[in-house]
Amino acid sequence: MAKWSTIKKVFSEDQRTDADKELQLRMLFLGSSFLAAIAAIFTAMNIAKGWWLMAASTTLLVASLLVAAILAKRKNALASSTIAAVVAGVVFSFYALSGENEGFACLWILMVPVFGPSLLGMRVSFVLSLYFQVFLMALFYTPLNQIVGDSYTATFLARFPVLYFATFGGVASLAVQKQYYLNKAVRQAYHDGLTDLYNRAYYVQALEKHAENDFSLAVFDLNRLKYVNDTFGHLAGDEMICAAADLLRDAFEPDGMVARIGGDEFAVISSADAERLSDQLARFAESTCGWKGSFSEEACLLTLSAGWVARGEFPEYDLEKVLREADQRMYRDKADWYKNSGFERR
């Protein structure tokens, strides 16, 4: 069950960063261009042999793969992979049915499990590969083989679906393993180990992505964390940090992206409007009042200083100035809290 759960997680989760998506687009562009060049070579061969039907089909392949490459270049991965998958499904099915090029054309189907995971993505590649597995078994192992019986030898009819299954299974297992470790590496690179929130590296990328958009930024800083660490130990401090992370997540997701950006610092990048963000801040402040630590309920009082700013407040500011403004508001709030609470600031 654990293995199936892992495979399901690999197919269902998309933990790619923007850099990963850019890499896939480049691979899609290069792969489509490469296969278009190969198809062009076969087109020339088909014309030389006078195989006009095959020449027409490989010309269609060239054209569709070039369109897919252009769409990938324009950063439209969905349209690019869809065109490549549909054309491959139609043309390669025709190759198997026609038995053209003395049966050689059918071997194009092996391109699907080999190149599919890199060019089309895991899910699209798996569905297309599975389709061809069922298609080949139905065409070669059932009475439908009468359609193609004259195009292939008996040995080819018996063994090619098995060869395809071996290729499909082998490449799929490697692709799943690769994707699993990629997801794991991405998660470790962009998540905080203690709280499972996004970390500073991801936060910086998210800020850059939102730089030209309308967004709100809230920064938080735990009060008295040093006192708690020094008095009750770091387990008590970690408990406070994790509690703050959970309460921030509950209050601001899914509108906002919550990150731990320092030892006692958190940030929220939110698409919520000012009124909704204000309500979320109030709800978060209320939720901290009800928290009780396991070390000393009174001494481990959970409070966070906060400063938030809407991008629209300062349209003339660059991103750095917006961040500075949010920090300054948070530090003013922290100074007021220590002044009014009577606690000594450390």
Buried (B, 14 or more C-beta within 10 A) or exposed (E): EEEEEEBEEBEEEEBBBEEEEEEBBEBBBBBBBBBBEBBBEBBEBBBEEEBEEBBEBBBBBBEBBBBBBBBBBEEBBEBBBBBBBEBBBEBBBBBBBBBBBEBEBBBBBBBBBBBBBBBBBBBBBBEBBBBBBEBBBEBBEEEBBEEBEEBBEEEBBEEBBEEBBEBBEEBBEEBBEBBBEBBEEBEEEBBBEEBBBBBBBBBEBBBEEBEEEEBBBBBBBBBBBBBBBEBBEEEBBBBBBBBBBBBBBEBBEEBBBBBBBEEBBBBBBBBBEEEBBEEBBEEBBEBBEEBEBEBEEEEBBBBBBBBBBBBEEEEEBEBEEBBEBBBEBBBEBBEEBBEEEEBEEE
